[in-house]
Amino acid sequence: MDVVKISASDVKKLRDTTGAGMMDCKKALKEAGGDFDKAIEVLRKTGQKMSAKRADRDAKEGAVIALVSDDKTKGIIVRLSCETDFVSKGDKFINLTTDFAKVALANFPDDLEALLALEFEGMTVGEKVIEQVAVVGEKLEIAAYEKLEAAMVAPYIHMGNKAGVLVGLTKASDEFYEAGRGVAMQVAAMKPLAVDKDGIDSSVVEKEIEIGKEIARKEGKPETMLEKIAMGKLGKFFKENTLLNQLYVKSTSKETVSVYLKSLDSDLTVTDFKHVTLG
C-alpha cells in the first residue's frame, strides 16, 4: 500500500484555509489521502464530534459586534460565544465574529435560524461555527442575533466587545447619528427594559403594583392608600427602566433622554433599541 506524502505547503494551505493547527491539518490530509477538499470535511467532522462532546459546557464568554449599513438605516448585532476569556480576546475570534456580523448585515436575515443557514466560505454560517470548534477546542455558538431598521440606526460596542447596542431614531442627520450613539451608550450603561412605558409587559406592570402595595402594607399604610402609593412607585419604576424617561447620563442639566433628543429636533425620538450582552 502506497503511503501518501503530505507536503509542508499542503499543510500550510489547509491551515490558512481553516485556521486549524498544523498537526491537525497534517492528520486530516493523511486521513483524506492527500485530497484537500476531503481534508476540510475531515476537520469539519472533527468539529462536529467536539461540538457534541462539549454541548453541555457553559459558553458565557465571547464577543458582541454591532454594525450598521452605509446609509445607517439598518443595523445588526451578533454575539459569538465561547468558553474562556482567553479565546474571546483573540484577534481571530473577534475577526470571525465580525465576519459573521458582516454576512448578517449584508443579508439581513429575519432570525438566528436564518442567519445560521446563510452561505459562508463555501459552507453555511452554522457549519463554519462547528468547524471552528475543532480549531479553537471550545464550545462555540452564535448565541444571539438582533436586527433593527429605522430612519437612522446608531450602534455602540461596549469596551472589550462585551455588549452591543443599536438605537433607532425617527430622523436622520450627522448630528442625530452622534446623538444616537450617545443614547446607545445610555442603553449599555443603564439597561432600560423598553423605550417607554407602553413597551413594558403588562405582567411586569401588575407585578410592580403588587410589590408596591405589599411594601406600603408592611410600612403600616392604610389599605385605602395602597393603590395610590403603588402607582407612585410604578411611576418611579417607569422613570428608572424606560429609556426615554431615564435621566440622560451625558447631560449636565439632569434632563431625560426624551428631552435631550427633542432639544435637537422636536420630532426626534427613539423608535426602538436592541441590546445584547455576554453571559
Secondary structure, 3 states (H helix, E strand, C coil): CCCCCCCHHHHHHHHHHHCCCHHHHHHHHHHCCCCHHHHHHHHHHHHHHHHHHCCCCCCCEEEEEEEECCCCCEEEEEEEEECCHHHHCCHHHHHHHHHHHHHHHHHCCCCHHHHHCCEECCEEHHHHHHHHHHHHCCCCEEEEEEEEECCEEEEEECHHHCEEEEEEECCCCHHHHHHHHHHHHHHHHHCCCECCHHHCCHHHHHHHHHHHHHHHHHCCCCHHHHHHHHHHHHHHHHHHHEHHHCECCCCCCCCEHHHHHHHHCCCCCEEEEEEEECC
